[in-house]
Amino acid sequence: MPQDTELSSQLRRLKLSGILETLELRMLESQKNQLDYKTFFSLLLQDELDARYTRKIQKLIKDAHFGHELTLENFDFTWAPYLNKTQIRELATCVFITHGEGLILVGPPGTGKTHLAKAIGHEACRKGYRVLFYKFHELFAELLRADSDGTIDRLLKKLIHCDLLIVDDFAFKKIDQKNSEFLYSIVDARYGARSIILTSNRAMTDWMNVFPDPVIAGAILDRMAHQAHQIQLKGESLRKKLSAKKREKSL
């Protein structure tokens, strides 16, 4: 009908896609339940708000660059019975982000560090926080590229001002002096105000060896460890266990 076409066009021009998607359903619901105009209009507005919230969360998750998406819903705690579920779920409330605290997850490869870091990052996105996820080597490769093409200030601003910065496989390998200085700038600017999550296969006592300068190393590590929740993961690699389980099923 022409009127419907005109109404749809108006909703599109006003960027009210949430209302556009549910309008027919709400009209039927209104007729069936004899809703008054205010209730009908309120339902339409709530549909628009819900749609905008969903789009916002989807954009935050996309911009975080998690790669393979991992959440708490698909983390199997039976593989890690030593983990304090209450502590993990408390961290997932993201109160630690509000307080500008950090989180350090340390343990052997395959014990679930990356999964937990991404899962908590995912929860942060759901709560409207801006999150950035980097592999350790990817972070410094991007910093060096930005330094060479003149966009380093813009990248540092992004890394400093996001609500939660996640660095996976921290201390994976040694870094040079320039990258140490970049990292110090990021950590120092975020210190006490914005949160960092680190995962590492190395014990924290080994992290000093990654930096060329012990003075700057000490300054970085002191700031990252202060007011940081620390969780030690242990046990056999979950990936190995899952591979073994698949082989058993195939026999």
Secondary structure, 3 states (H helix, E strand, C coil): CHHHHHHHHHHHHCCCHHHHHHHHHHHHHHHHHCCCHHHHHHHHHHHHHHHHHHHHHHHHHHHHCCCCCCCHHHCCHHHCCCCCHHHHHHHHCCHHHHCCCEEEEECCCCCCHHHHHHHHHHHHHHCCCCEEEEEHHHHHHHHHHHHHHCCHHHHHHHHHHCCEEEEECCCCCCCCHHHHHHHHHHHHHHCCCCEEEEEECCCHHHHHHHCCCHHHHHHHHHHHHCCEEEEECCCCCHHHHHHHHHHHHHC
